[in-house]
Amino acid sequence: MRNRKKTDDFKGNIGQTIASYIAYRKSIFIGASTIKIEESFLYRFMVFLNNNNITSVSDIGKILISHFPSQLGFYAACSKKNYCTAVKFYLKYLYKNGYIEEDFSRHVPKIPYANQPKLPSTYTREEVERILKAVDRSSPKGKRDYAMILLTAKLGLRASDVCNLKFENIQWEENKIVLIQQKTGVRIEHPLLQDIGEAIIDYLKYGRPVSDLPQIFLYASPPYDRVGQHTLHSIVSTYIRSAGIKFTSERGHGPHALRHSLAGILLEKKTPLHVISEVLGHKNIESTKYYLRIDITSLRQCALEVTLISLQTDNQKNERRNDYE
């Protein structure tokens, strides 16, 4: 999936205000991944307004705003809530900056949704090895895929950081990878493991198309743009299937599941939580505690013995009652 919403897609009066809003969000250091999602949501909102013959923010009305969620009928409740939140923030921005005279953000319907955190999807060490062995490394595409999966599975890099990895991020002489995470803006530093270094060199020498782009990983066919996150998700999913690993819709099957798997493997090794937090590049160790629920071995040690309650017949109950009388 190579199509991405860009600022140039926002045209007309409404599009210009959305572009202005996005620029504002960037100025207050909102993460790049969040910005991309908001752009996608607001692009859909702009299309909704245009389809209702609204081409200027001054023509926006509260009745129209209240009907927007009805256009999201096939989306899950979580997605609907995120859409409406993005629209609400945008409308509030319009009001505070004098684009509109009324704060229509108050009229955006609330979507009932209780966020229930799911258990992180993980794969065992053996399953991860099977996934890696399923990659045909004889082709340029296979060389690229293998290197990208290694970065996710063995260093726990997010898909956004793998896809945006640049030549400048690899410090060959010091054998380390240094980058600023797109999601959090936090600087992380990882050792350049031998198998990862060799896989990247193999791709650069025998697989990467000739290009001046700073990103390392490019599409295998023209146009040779950098690989997108959706494509990386498809890549991982394909090799999971090729490895003969079955999964349901409830079990994640993308690069993030491999990131979870690394956390699980480190927990099995009794790696301290603060070390896992550094490896995964979390801003707060509270985010790392989310993975404690997959450490089944440690959780079993916390289990309490339950006293069994014997089932008594009515006659036995009556006999015991007589003993007290």
N, C-alpha and C positions, 0 to 999 in steps of 0.2 A: 504494500500500500504506500505509494509514493506521494500522493496528493496531501499537502498540508496547507492549512489556512495561513495566509500571510497578511500583513498589514495592508498590502496592495488590494486585497479582496474586499476591503471595507470602503465602499464608494458612496458618494452622495452625502447629504447632511448627516444622516444617521451613522453612516460608515465613518465619517470624519470624527464624530464624537466618540465612537467606540475606539478608534485608533488613539484618540487623545486619552481615553480612559486606560487603555492598555499601557500607554507610555507612562501614565501616572503610577500604575501598579508596578511597573519595572523600576521606577524611581524610588519606590519604598522597599525595594529588594525582595519582591515576591519571587519565589522560585520559578525557573524557566519552565519546568514541567507543568506547574499550576497555571502559568500564563498561557501555555498552549491549549490547555483544557478550556480555560475561560474564553479564549479566542474562538474555539469551536462552538461553545455554547452561545456566545453573543452573535456569531455569524448566523446561527439558526434563528435567533431572535430577530435579527435584522431581516432575514428572509420572511419570517412570519409577519412583521410589520409591513413590508413591501407588498406581500400578498393581500394585505388588507388596505392597500392604497395609502399607507402611511409612509411618506418619504421625508418627513421632517420631525424632529423630536418635539417640536411645538404642537404637533397634531396628536401626540400620544394621549390616550384617555384612560381613566381608571377602569372602565368597563372592558375595554380591549385587553388591558393588563390582566384582569381577573380571568379571562378566557384563554390565556396563553398555555397554562398547563394541560388544557384539553387537547392540545396539539401533540402532546407527548404520551399519547395513550399506550403505545407498545413498549415504552421504557419501564424499567424496574423502578420501584419507589425510591431507591437510593439515587438513581440517575435523575429522576424528576426533581428530587430535593436539591441536588447539586445545580441543575439547570436554573431553578427558581432562585437559588441563593446568588448565582452569578448575575442574573437579571436584576435582582434586588439591589445588589451593590452598585451596579451600573446606574440604575435609576437614582439612587441616593447621590451618586457622584454628579449626575446631571443637575439635580436640585441644588446641591451645595455650591456648584460652580455657575449657577445662573442660567443654565441652558433651558430649564423649564421652571414654571412658576409654582408648581405644586409637587410635593414629595409623593410620587406615585409608588415608591417602594413599599409604602404601607398597604397597598392594595394587591401586592403579589401574594397569592394564596399560600398558606402553609401546607406543606405536604407531610402527612403523618408517616413518620418513619423512625423506628427505633433501631439504632445502630447496634447490631449484635456481632461483636468481633468473632471471626471464624478462626478455627484452629489452623495455624500455618500449614500449608501443603509442603510435604518434604519427600525426598527420595533417599534411600539408603546409599551408603558408600558403593555397594555393589551395583545398584541401579545406575548411579551416576557414571560408573566405569563402563557399563553396558551402553549408555547413551553416547559416550565419547567414542567407543569402539564401532558404533554404528555409522560414524562419519567416514565417507570415502575420501580420503585425503590425497587421492591421485589427481583430482581436478582442481582448478583454481577456486571454484565455489566451495569445494570441500575443505581446502586449506583455510579459506576465510572463515567458514562456519566453525571449524575445529578450534581456531584461535579465539573466536568470540565466545564460544561455549566454555572454554577453559577459563577465561576471564570472569565469567559469571559464576561458574561452579567452584573454582578454587580460590578466587579472591573476593567473591561476593559482590562484585560491582553491579550496580543497577543497570538496566537496559539503556537508559538515557546516557550514562557515562561510558558504556561500552561503545555505543553507536557514535558518540562524539569524541572518542579517544583520538588525540592528535599526536603527531610525531614528537612535539615538544614535551608531551607528558611522560615519555619514556627516557629515562636517564641511564643509558646503556653502561657508561663507565662506572656508575655507582650501583648498578643492578637494582633499580627501583622504578616504580611508577608513581608519579606525583600529579595530582589533579585537584581541581575545585569541583565538588559535586554539584551537578545542575539542580538537584532537588533542594538541597539544604544550604548550598553556598559554603559548606565546610571543606577545608583542605584536608585531603587524606594522602597517606603515603603507604605504599605496599611494596614488599620485596618482589623483584622480577624473578619469579620462580623459573628454573631451568626449562621445564617443559613448555611454559608459556612463552618465554623468550624465543625458544627454538621454533615454536609454532608461528609466531609473528614474523620471524625472519624468513621462514619457509614461504609464508604468504606474500611478503614483500618482494622476494626474489622471483617467485615462480607463479604468483596468482593475482597480484594486484594490478589492475589496469593502469596505464600511464595517465597520470592526472596531477594537476597542481593543487588539488584540494588538500587542506591541512589534516583532514580526518584520515585515519588509517584504513578503515573498512568501507569499501565501496561496493555498489551493485556490480554483479558479474557481467551485465549486459548494458548497452547504452540506454539512456544517458548515465554516465558513471558518477552518479550522485552518492552521497554517503548513505549507508544503510539506515533505514528508519526503524523505530522501536517496534512497530507492528510486524515488520519483516523479521526482526530477530525473534519475536514471539512465535511466528510461523516456523522459523528455522528450528527452534528448540522442540516445538510440538511434533514436527516431522520426524526428528531423530528419536524422540521418545517412542513414537509408534514403530519406527524401524527397529528399535531395540526390543520390540515385543513386550513393552511394558504397558499394561492396561491401566486406564484411569477413567474415572467418572467425571461428570461435570462439576462435582464438588471438589475434586482434587486438581489443584492448579497444574498446568502443563506448559508454563512459559518460563522465561529466564528468572522471574521472581521466585518461582518454586525452587530453582537451583540455589538461589541466594538463601532461601529458608533452609535448604538442605545443608548448606555449609554451616549455618548456625547450629543445626541439630548435631552434625558431626563433631563440632567443637564442644558442644555440651556433653556429648558422650565421652570426650576426652577429659572432662572435668576442667575445661578451660575457664578461668575466672571471668565473671560477667563483664567487668570493665574492659578486658582484653577483647572479648567478642564485640563489645560496643565500638571499640576503635577499629576493628577489622571491618565491620559493617558501615562505619562512618556515620553513626548516629549522633545527633546533637545532644541527646539526653539519654542517660542510661535507662530511663523509664521505658523508652522505646524497645530496648533490648530485652527487658523483662517479659515482653510480649511472647518471646520464644521459649520461656521457661515451661510453658504448657506442653511442649513437645518432648521434654526430657522425661520420658516415661520411667526410666530407671530411678531417677531421683524422686519422682512423685510417689513411686511405690514405697519408698522409705518413709514417706510422710503419712502413709495409711495407718489408721487406727484399727485395732482389733474390735470387732463387733460381737457382743455377747449374744449368743443364740437364745431365742425365746422358745421354750418348748410349748407345743400345742397340747392343751388339756381338754379332755372330754367334759361334758356337762356333769357327769357323775363325780369326776375328780374334783371339779370346782365346788360341787355341793359338799363333798367330804371335807374339803379344806375349810369351807365356810362353817361347817359344824364344829370344827376344831376350835374356832375362835368364839363360838357361842357358849 
